[in-house]
Amino acid sequence: MSTPAGEVYRIDWLPGTDVLHGTCHCGAEHTAQDPVRMWAWMLAHPEGHDAQEDTP
């Protein structure tokens, strides 16, 4: 799977937690504790962007 050079996916770790905060190239945001679930959400663009956050 290739993506255009203009697409930027960003995942930040929230210090002091086990939570990851992701921002898709489209601007949608998501939080997750599992990096695999985070990347699955990112790469499913645009499907899945309505998913509930799974933070505790």
Distance bins in CASP14 RR format, pairs under 12 A and 6 or more apart:
PFRMAT RR
TARGET T0000
AUTHOR 0000-0000-0000
RMODE 2
METHOD distances of the structure
MODEL  1
1 7 0 0 0 0 0 1 0 0 0 0 0
1 42 0 0 0 0 0 1 0 0 0 0 0
1 43 1 0 0 1 0 0 0 0 0 0 0
1 44 0 0 0 0 0 1 0 0 0 0 0
1 45 0 0 0 0 0 1 0 0 0 0 0
3 9 0 0 0 0 1 0 0 0 0 0 0
3 24 0 0 0 0 0 1 0 0 0 0 0
3 25 0 0 0 0 1 0 0 0 0 0 0
3 42 0 0 0 0 0 1 0 0 0 0 0
3 43 0 0 0 0 1 0 0 0 0 0 0
3 45 0 0 0 0 1 0 0 0 0 0 0
4 25 0 0 0 0 1 0 0 0 0 0 0
4 45 0 0 0 0 0 1 0 0 0 0 0
5 25 0 0 0 0 0 1 0 0 0 0 0
6 25 1 0 0 1 0 0 0 0 0 0 0
6 26 0 0 0 0 0 1 0 0 0 0 0
7 23 0 0 0 0 0 1 0 0 0 0 0
7 24 0 0 0 0 1 0 0 0 0 0 0
7 25 1 0 1 0 0 0 0 0 0 0 0
7 26 0 0 0 0 1 0 0 0 0 0 0
7 27 0 0 0 0 0 1 0 0 0 0 0
7 42 0 0 0 0 0 1 0 0 0 0 0
7 43 0 0 0 0 0 1 0 0 0 0 0
7 45 0 0 0 0 1 0 0 0 0 0 0
8 22 0 0 0 0 0 1 0 0 0 0 0
8 23 0 0 0 0 1 0 0 0 0 0 0
8 24 0 0 0 0 1 0 0 0 0 0 0
8 25 1 0 1 0 0 0 0 0 0 0 0
8 26 0 0 0 0 0 1 0 0 0 0 0
8 27 0 0 0 0 1 0 0 0 0 0 0
8 42 0 0 0 0 0 1 0 0 0 0 0
8 45 0 0 0 0 0 1 0 0 0 0 0
9 20 0 0 0 0 0 1 0 0 0 0 0
9 22 1 0 0 1 0 0 0 0 0 0 0
9 23 1 0 0 1 0 0 0 0 0 0 0
9 24 1 0 0 1 0 0 0 0 0 0 0
9 25 1 0 0 1 0 0 0 0 0 0 0
9 26 0 0 0 0 0 1 0 0 0 0 0
9 27 0 0 0 0 0 1 0 0 0 0 0
9 28 0 0 0 0 0 1 0 0 0 0 0
9 29 0 0 0 0 0 1 0 0 0 0 0
9 30 0 0 0 0 0 1 0 0 0 0 0
9 38 0 0 0 0 1 0 0 0 0 0 0
9 39 0 0 0 0 1 0 0 0 0 0 0
9 41 0 0 0 0 0 1 0 0 0 0 0
9 42 1 0 1 0 0 0 0 0 0 0 0
9 43 0 0 0 0 1 0 0 0 0 0 0
9 44 0 0 0 0 0 1 0 0 0 0 0
9 45 0 0 0 0 1 0 0 0 0 0 0
10 20 0 0 0 0 0 1 0 0 0 0 0
10 21 0 0 0 0 1 0 0 0 0 0 0
10 22 1 0 0 1 0 0 0 0 0 0 0
10 23 1 0 1 0 0 0 0 0 0 0 0
10 24 0 0 0 0 1 0 0 0 0 0 0
10 25 0 0 0 0 1 0 0 0 0 0 0
10 26 0 0 0 0 0 1 0 0 0 0 0
10 27 0 0 0 0 1 0 0 0 0 0 0
10 28 0 0 0 0 0 1 0 0 0 0 0
10 29 0 0 0 0 1 0 0 0 0 0 0
10 30 0 0 0 0 0 1 0 0 0 0 0
10 38 0 0 0 0 0 1 0 0 0 0 0
10 42 0 0 0 0 1 0 0 0 0 0 0
11 19 0 0 0 0 0 1 0 0 0 0 0
11 20 1 0 1 0 0 0 0 0 0 0 0
11 21 1 0 0 1 0 0 0 0 0 0 0
11 22 1 0 1 0 0 0 0 0 0 0 0
11 23 1 0 0 1 0 0 0 0 0 0 0
11 24 0 0 0 0 0 1 0 0 0 0 0
11 29 0 0 0 0 0 1 0 0 0 0 0
11 30 0 0 0 0 1 0 0 0 0 0 0
11 31 0 0 0 0 0 1 0 0 0 0 0
11 32 0 0 0 0 1 0 0 0 0 0 0
11 34 0 0 0 0 0 1 0 0 0 0 0
11 35 1 0 0 1 0 0 0 0 0 0 0
11 36 0 0 0 0 0 1 0 0 0 0 0
11 37 0 0 0 0 0 1 0 0 0 0 0
11 38 1 0 1 0 0 0 0 0 0 0 0
11 39 1 0 0 1 0 0 0 0 0 0 0
11 41 0 0 0 0 0 1 0 0 0 0 0
11 42 1 0 0 1 0 0 0 0 0 0 0
11 43 0 0 0 0 0 1 0 0 0 0 0
12 19 0 0 0 0 1 0 0 0 0 0 0
12 20 1 0 0 1 0 0 0 0 0 0 0
12 21 1 0 1 0 0 0 0 0 0 0 0
12 22 1 0 0 1 0 0 0 0 0 0 0
12 23 1 0 0 1 0 0 0 0 0 0 0
12 29 0 0 0 0 0 1 0 0 0 0 0
12 30 0 0 0 0 0 1 0 0 0 0 0
12 31 0 0 0 0 1 0 0 0 0 0 0
12 32 0 0 0 0 0 1 0 0 0 0 0
12 35 0 0 0 0 0 1 0 0 0 0 0
12 38 0 0 0 0 0 1 0 0 0 0 0
13 19 1 0 0 1 0 0 0 0 0 0 0
13 20 1 0 1 0 0 0 0 0 0 0 0
13 21 1 0 0 1 0 0 0 0 0 0 0
13 22 0 0 0 0 1 0 0 0 0 0 0
13 31 0 0 0 0 0 1 0 0 0 0 0
13 32 0 0 0 0 0 1 0 0 0 0 0
13 33 0 0 0 0 0 1 0 0 0 0 0
13 35 0 0 0 0 1 0 0 0 0 0 0
13 38 0 0 0 0 0 1 0 0 0 0 0
14 20 1 0 0 1 0 0 0 0 0 0 0
14 21 1 0 1 0 0 0 0 0 0 0 0
14 22 0 0 0 0 0 1 0 0 0 0 0
14 31 1 0 0 1 0 0 0 0 0 0 0
14 32 0 0 0 0 0 1 0 0 0 0 0
14 33 0 0 0 0 0 1 0 0 0 0 0
14 55 0 0 0 0 1 0 0 0 0 0 0
14 56 0 0 0 0 0 1 0 0 0 0 0
15 21 0 0 0 0 0 1 0 0 0 0 0
17 31 0 0 0 0 1 0 0 0 0 0 0
17 32 0 0 0 0 0 1 0 0 0 0 0
17 33 0 0 0 0 1 0 0 0 0 0 0
17 55 0 0 0 0 1 0 0 0 0 0 0
17 56 0 0 0 0 1 0 0 0 0 0 0
18 31 0 0 0 0 0 1 0 0 0 0 0
18 32 0 0 0 0 1 0 0 0 0 0 0
18 33 1 0 1 0 0 0 0 0 0 0 0
18 34 0 0 0 0 1 0 0 0 0 0 0
18 35 0 0 0 0 0 1 0 0 0 0 0
18 38 0 0 0 0 0 1 0 0 0 0 0
18 54 0 0 0 0 0 1 0 0 0 0 0
18 55 0 0 0 0 1 0 0 0 0 0 0
18 56 0 0 0 0 1 0 0 0 0 0 0
19 30 0 0 0 0 0 1 0 0 0 0 0
19 31 1 0 1 0 0 0 0 0 0 0 0
19 32 1 0 0 1 0 0 0 0 0 0 0
19 33 1 0 1 0 0 0 0 0 0 0 0
19 34 0 0 0 0 0 1 0 0 0 0 0
19 35 0 0 0 0 0 1 0 0 0 0 0
19 37 0 0 0 0 0 1 0 0 0 0 0
19 38 0 0 0 0 1 0 0 0 0 0 0
19 53 0 0 0 0 1 0 0 0 0 0 0
19 54 0 0 0 0 1 0 0 0 0 0 0
19 55 1 0 1 0 0 0 0 0 0 0 0
19 56 0 0 0 0 1 0 0 0 0 0 0
20 29 0 0 0 0 0 1 0 0 0 0 0
20 30 0 0 0 0 1 0 0 0 0 0 0
20 31 1 0 0 1 0 0 0 0 0 0 0
20 32 1 0 1 0 0 0 0 0 0 0 0
20 33 1 0 0 1 0 0 0 0 0 0 0
20 34 0 0 0 0 1 0 0 0 0 0 0
20 35 1 0 0 1 0 0 0 0 0 0 0
20 36 0 0 0 0 0 1 0 0 0 0 0
20 37 0 0 0 0 1 0 0 0 0 0 0
20 38 1 0 1 0 0 0 0 0 0 0 0
20 39 0 0 0 0 1 0 0 0 0 0 0
20 41 0 0 0 0 0 1 0 0 0 0 0
20 42 0 0 0 0 0 1 0 0 0 0 0
20 53 0 0 0 0 0 1 0 0 0 0 0
20 54 0 0 0 0 0 1 0 0 0 0 0
20 55 0 0 0 0 1 0 0 0 0 0 0
21 28 0 0 0 0 0 1 0 0 0 0 0
21 29 1 0 0 1 0 0 0 0 0 0 0
21 30 1 0 0 1 0 0 0 0 0 0 0
21 31 1 0 1 0 0 0 0 0 0 0 0
21 32 0 0 0 0 1 0 0 0 0 0 0
21 33 0 0 0 0 0 1 0 0 0 0 0
21 35 0 0 0 0 0 1 0 0 0 0 0
21 38 0 0 0 0 1 0 0 0 0 0 0
21 41 0 0 0 0 0 1 0 0 0 0 0
21 42 0 0 0 0 0 1 0 0 0 0 0
21 53 0 0 0 0 1 0 0 0 0 0 0
21 55 0 0 0 0 1 0 0 0 0 0 0
22 28 0 0 0 0 1 0 0 0 0 0 0
22 29 1 0 0 1 0 0 0 0 0 0 0
22 30 1 0 1 0 0 0 0 0 0 0 0
22 31 1 0 0 1 0 0 0 0 0 0 0
22 32 1 0 0 1 0 0 0 0 0 0 0
22 35 0 0 0 0 0 1 0 0 0 0 0
22 37 0 0 0 0 0 1 0 0 0 0 0
22 38 1 0 0 1 0 0 0 0 0 0 0
22 39 0 0 0 0 1 0 0 0 0 0 0
22 41 0 0 0 0 1 0 0 0 0 0 0
22 42 1 0 0 1 0 0 0 0 0 0 0
22 45 0 0 0 0 0 1 0 0 0 0 0
22 49 0 0 0 0 0 1 0 0 0 0 0
22 53 0 0 0 0 0 1 0 0 0 0 0
22 55 0 0 0 0 0 1 0 0 0 0 0
23 29 1 0 1 0 0 0 0 0 0 0 0
23 30 0 0 0 0 1 0 0 0 0 0 0
23 31 0 0 0 0 0 1 0 0 0 0 0
23 38 0 0 0 0 0 1 0 0 0 0 0
23 41 0 0 0 0 0 1 0 0 0 0 0
23 42 0 0 0 0 1 0 0 0 0 0 0
23 45 0 0 0 0 0 1 0 0 0 0 0
23 49 0 0 0 0 0 1 0 0 0 0 0
24 30 1 0 0 1 0 0 0 0 0 0 0
24 38 0 0 0 0 0 1 0 0 0 0 0
24 39 0 0 0 0 0 1 0 0 0 0 0
24 41 0 0 0 0 1 0 0 0 0 0 0
24 42 1 0 1 0 0 0 0 0 0 0 0
24 43 0 0 0 0 1 0 0 0 0 0 0
24 44 0 0 0 0 1 0 0 0 0 0 0
24 45 1 0 1 0 0 0 0 0 0 0 0
24 46 0 0 0 0 1 0 0 0 0 0 0
24 47 0 0 0 0 0 1 0 0 0 0 0
24 48 0 0 0 0 0 1 0 0 0 0 0
24 49 1 0 0 1 0 0 0 0 0 0 0
24 51 0 0 0 0 0 1 0 0 0 0 0
25 42 0 0 0 0 1 0 0 0 0 0 0
25 43 0 0 0 0 0 1 0 0 0 0 0
25 45 1 0 0 1 0 0 0 0 0 0 0
25 46 0 0 0 0 0 1 0 0 0 0 0
25 49 0 0 0 0 0 1 0 0 0 0 0
26 41 0 0 0 0 0 1 0 0 0 0 0
26 42 0 0 0 0 0 1 0 0 0 0 0
26 44 0 0 0 0 0 1 0 0 0 0 0
26 45 1 0 0 1 0 0 0 0 0 0 0
26 46 1 0 0 1 0 0 0 0 0 0 0
26 47 0 0 0 0 0 1 0 0 0 0 0
26 48 0 0 0 0 0 1 0 0 0 0 0
26 49 1 0 0 1 0 0 0 0 0 0 0
27 42 0 0 0 0 0 1 0 0 0 0 0
27 45 0 0 0 0 0 1 0 0 0 0 0
27 46 0 0 0 0 0 1 0 0 0 0 0
27 49 0 0 0 0 1 0 0 0 0 0 0
28 41 0 0 0 0 1 0 0 0 0 0 0
28 42 0 0 0 0 1 0 0 0 0 0 0
28 44 0 0 0 0 0 1 0 0 0 0 0
28 45 1 0 0 1 0 0 0 0 0 0 0
28 46 1 0 0 1 0 0 0 0 0 0 0
28 47 0 0 0 0 0 1 0 0 0 0 0
28 48 0 0 0 0 1 0 0 0 0 0 0
28 49 1 0 1 0 0 0 0 0 0 0 0
28 50 0 0 0 0 1 0 0 0 0 0 0
28 51 0 0 0 0 1 0 0 0 0 0 0
28 53 0 0 0 0 0 1 0 0 0 0 0
29 38 0 0 0 0 0 1 0 0 0 0 0
29 41 0 0 0 0 0 1 0 0 0 0 0
29 42 0 0 0 0 0 1 0 0 0 0 0
29 49 0 0 0 0 1 0 0 0 0 0 0
29 51 0 0 0 0 0 1 0 0 0 0 0
29 53 0 0 0 0 1 0 0 0 0 0 0
29 55 0 0 0 0 0 1 0 0 0 0 0
30 37 0 0 0 0 1 0 0 0 0 0 0
30 38 1 0 0 1 0 0 0 0 0 0 0
30 39 0 0 0 0 0 1 0 0 0 0 0
30 40 0 0 0 0 0 1 0 0 0 0 0
30 41 1 0 1 0 0 0 0 0 0 0 0
30 42 1 0 0 1 0 0 0 0 0 0 0
30 43 0 0 0 0 0 1 0 0 0 0 0
30 44 0 0 0 0 0 1 0 0 0 0 0
30 45 0 0 0 0 0 1 0 0 0 0 0
30 48 0 0 0 0 1 0 0 0 0 0 0
30 49 1 0 0 1 0 0 0 0 0 0 0
30 50 0 0 0 0 0 1 0 0 0 0 0
30 51 1 0 0 1 0 0 0 0 0 0 0
30 52 0 0 0 0 1 0 0 0 0 0 0
30 53 1 0 0 1 0 0 0 0 0 0 0
30 54 0 0 0 0 1 0 0 0 0 0 0
30 55 0 0 0 0 1 0 0 0 0 0 0
31 37 0 0 0 0 0 1 0 0 0 0 0
31 38 0 0 0 0 1 0 0 0 0 0 0
31 41 0 0 0 0 1 0 0 0 0 0 0
31 51 0 0 0 0 0 1 0 0 0 0 0
31 52 0 0 0 0 1 0 0 0 0 0 0
31 53 1 0 1 0 0 0 0 0 0 0 0
31 54 1 0 0 1 0 0 0 0 0 0 0
31 55 1 0 1 0 0 0 0 0 0 0 0
31 56 0 0 0 0 0 1 0 0 0 0 0
32 38 1 0 1 0 0 0 0 0 0 0 0
32 39 0 0 0 0 1 0 0 0 0 0 0
32 40 0 0 0 0 1 0 0 0 0 0 0
32 41 1 0 0 1 0 0 0 0 0 0 0
32 42 0 0 0 0 1 0 0 0 0 0 0
32 51 0 0 0 0 1 0 0 0 0 0 0
32 52 0 0 0 0 0 1 0 0 0 0 0
32 53 1 0 0 1 0 0 0 0 0 0 0
32 54 1 0 1 0 0 0 0 0 0 0 0
32 55 1 0 0 1 0 0 0 0 0 0 0
32 56 0 0 0 0 0 1 0 0 0 0 0
33 53 0 0 0 0 0 1 0 0 0 0 0
33 54 1 0 0 1 0 0 0 0 0 0 0
33 55 1 0 0 1 0 0 0 0 0 0 0
33 56 1 0 0 1 0 0 0 0 0 0 0
34 40 0 0 0 0 1 0 0 0 0 0 0
34 41 0 0 0 0 0 1 0 0 0 0 0
34 54 1 0 0 1 0 0 0 0 0 0 0
34 55 0 0 0 0 0 1 0 0 0 0 0
35 41 0 0 0 0 0 1 0 0 0 0 0
35 42 0 0 0 0 0 1 0 0 0 0 0
36 42 0 0 0 0 0 1 0 0 0 0 0
36 43 0 0 0 0 0 1 0 0 0 0 0
36 54 0 0 0 0 0 1 0 0 0 0 0
37 43 0 0 0 0 0 1 0 0 0 0 0
37 44 0 0 0 0 0 1 0 0 0 0 0
37 48 0 0 0 0 0 1 0 0 0 0 0
37 51 0 0 0 0 1 0 0 0 0 0 0
37 52 0 0 0 0 0 1 0 0 0 0 0
37 53 0 0 0 0 0 1 0 0 0 0 0
37 54 1 0 0 1 0 0 0 0 0 0 0
37 55 0 0 0 0 0 1 0 0 0 0 0
38 44 0 0 0 0 0 1 0 0 0 0 0
38 51 0 0 0 0 0 1 0 0 0 0 0
38 53 0 0 0 0 0 1 0 0 0 0 0
38 54 0 0 0 0 1 0 0 0 0 0 0
38 55 0 0 0 0 0 1 0 0 0 0 0
39 45 0 0 0 0 0 1 0 0 0 0 0
40 47 0 0 0 0 0 1 0 0 0 0 0
40 48 0 0 0 0 1 0 0 0 0 0 0
40 49 0 0 0 0 0 1 0 0 0 0 0
40 51 0 0 0 0 1 0 0 0 0 0 0
40 54 0 0 0 0 0 1 0 0 0 0 0
41 47 0 0 0 0 1 0 0 0 0 0 0
41 48 1 0 0 1 0 0 0 0 0 0 0
41 49 1 0 0 1 0 0 0 0 0 0 0
41 50 0 0 0 0 0 1 0 0 0 0 0
41 51 1 0 0 1 0 0 0 0 0 0 0
41 52 0 0 0 0 0 1 0 0 0 0 0
41 53 0 0 0 0 0 1 0 0 0 0 0
41 54 0 0 0 0 1 0 0 0 0 0 0
42 48 0 0 0 0 1 0 0 0 0 0 0
42 49 0 0 0 0 1 0 0 0 0 0 0
42 51 0 0 0 0 0 1 0 0 0 0 0
43 49 0 0 0 0 0 1 0 0 0 0 0
44 50 0 0 0 0 0 1 0 0 0 0 0
44 51 0 0 0 0 1 0 0 0 0 0 0
45 51 0 0 0 0 0 1 0 0 0 0 0
END
